[in-house]
């Protein structure tokens, strides 16, 4: 078996080492030695985009916010459902991840950052939501490993009741919040309800089309009014 080749390194705001590595045609991103994502496992990210953006098909001037760029699969899947006059804002805290998506990783998801509907903001998605009340038709959060399996403590606030209230306020009435998680989290589902969302849970396969193997968790919440 081929060894992993380290391609790039960076550091998170907390000081943890972020490593982009490749083995054959597979790319992985690790934070502090923990696997954050793999280019071979992105079916649930695409399912997140489908659940939140398919209802927007045909809607003029839809506004979508994606928190967490990853390898670009979520953004690409969201764009597939949106009209030409839609606008997708991608909030990514790590400038290195944005740079890698424009270079080393660009082809993985078909260069979604080059789509004219996409604007990238290098910064905290929570701050962006706080500045855009009643703006978005859908918000997709794929930050860290979800509400429970955090690799960075700073991300806890995003999934707290305060963070959920901020997401609720940033949505238009009828808007959808989609949250990706590596594992189930009943307490988080309860918090979504406390924040005002009509929420439900789905468990798509980690790999697109797989009938066996691991599954991830999606929390989908609707702002009713």
N, C-alpha and C positions, 0 to 999 in steps of 0.2 A: 504494500500500500504506500502511495506517495505521502511524503510528509507535508504538513501545512506550511505554506509560504506566507510570511508576513509581508503585506504590501504597504500598509501605512499605519501610523500610530497618532493618537491625539489624546487629550485629557479632558474629562468632563469638568464642569464648574466645581464639583466636589473634590476633584483631584484624582479620580479613578482613571486608570489607563483604558483607552478605547483602541481596540486593535481590529483592523480589517485584514483578513487572511483569505487565502485561496488554496484549494486542492483540486486539481483537475479543472472542471467547469463549475465547481461549487464555491461560492463566496460565503463567508460568515463574518459576523460582527460580534465581538466579545467586549464586555465591560467588566473590568476588575477580575478577569478570568472566567466570568460567567457568560454562557452563550446567550446572546440577545436575539439574533435572527440568522436564518440561513436562506440562501437563494433557492434552495430546493423545497422549501416549506413556506408556501404563501397562499394556499387555498383559502384559509380563513380570513386573511386580509382582503382578498377579493370578495369573499362573502360579506364582509363588513361594508364594503363599498356598494355592493348590490342591495343590501337591506336598507341602506339609507338613501341611496341615489336613484335606484330604479323608480321610486314614486315620483321623481322629479322629471322623468322623461317627458319631453314636450312642453315643459314649463318655461316660459320666456324669462330670461335674465335671472336664472337661479343663482344663488350665492351659496357656496360650500366652503367650509373650513376643515382642513385636515391637520390635526395635531400629531406630528411625528412623521418624518419623511421615510425612514427605513431605507429599503432598496427601491422604492418608487412604485411598488406593485399596487398599493392602495390608491394612489393618485391615478395611475393608469386605468384601473378598473372603474373609478369614479367618473373619469372623463368619458368613458364609453357610454354612459347613460345620459350625458348632459348635452344640451343644445349648443350651437356655435356661439351664442351670446351669453353663455354662462360664465361665471367667474369662480375660480378655485384658488383660495389662499392656503398656502402650505406654511405652517409654523414649525420651524426646526431649530432647536436650541443650539445644536452643534454646527458651527460653520464648516468643520471638516466633513461632516456627513453630506452637506450640500455640495461641497467641492467634489467629493468622490462620486456623487450622483451625476455630476456634469462631466466626469472624465472616466475613471476606471469602471464605474457601475452603470454608466449611461445606457448601455445596450440591453441590460437585463430586463427592464420593463418597457423598452422601446422609446427611450428618451422623453419621458413625460414632462420634464421641466422645460422642454423646448416648445411645448404647446402654448399658443398665444393666450389661452384662457387661464394659464397658471401664473400666479405671482408667489414668489418665495419670500417669507419674512424670517430672518434669522433672529429668533428670540423666543420667549416663553409664550406658549399658547394661552396660558391663563391671563396674562397681561393683555393679550390681543382680544380675548373674549370680553374682558372688562371694559375695553375701549369701544366696543361695537354692540351696543344694546339693540336688540330687535333687528339684527342684520341678516342672519343666515337661515337658509332653508334646511340645511343639514350640517351637523358638526360630527366629525369622525375623530375619535381619540385612539391612537395606537402608540402610546407613550410608555416606555419601559416594558415590563412584562404584564402590565395590567394593574388593577387596584390592589391586588394581594401580593403578587410575586415581584416586589420592587427590587431593582438593583441599585437605585439611587434614592436616598431618603428625601431629597428635595421634591420628588414627584408625588409624595403622599398628599400634599395639599390639593393637587388637581382632582383627586378622587374622593376628597372629603366632602362633607355636606356643603361647605362654603364653595368649593370648586364646582360642585354640581349646580348650585344656585347660580353661579356665574355663567355656566353653560346654558342653563334655562333662560337666563336673561338675555343672552346673546342670540337666541333663536327667535325667529318670527313665530306667531301663533300657527300651530300645526306642524312646526318644524320637528326634525328628528335628531336625536343624539344617539350615536353608535359608539360603543366602547369595546375595544378588543381586550381579551384577557387570556392568559395562558392556562387559567384554572377557574373553576366555579367559585363564586363568592356570594353566598346568600346575604351577608351583611351589606354588601354594596348594592344589591338589588333593593334592599329595604331603604337604603339611603336615597336611591333614585326616587322612590315613592315619596319619601319625606321632602324631597326637593320639588315635588309637584309633577313629576313625570308619570305617565301611564307606561309602565315598563314591562318588558318580557325578555326571556332568555332563549337563545338558540345555541346549539353545539355543533358547528360545522367541522368536517374533517380538516386536519392541518394541511394535508396535501389535497389539492383539487381533484375531485372525482374518486377519491379513495373510499373503499368500503370497509377497510380495516385500518388499524393503526390509531395514533393519537388524535384527539379532538381538542379544539380550543373553545372558548366561551365568548359569545357576543351578547352584550347588553344593549337592547334597543329601547329607547325611551322617546315618547312623543309629548311635546308641549301642546296641551289641548287648547289653551287659550292665551 
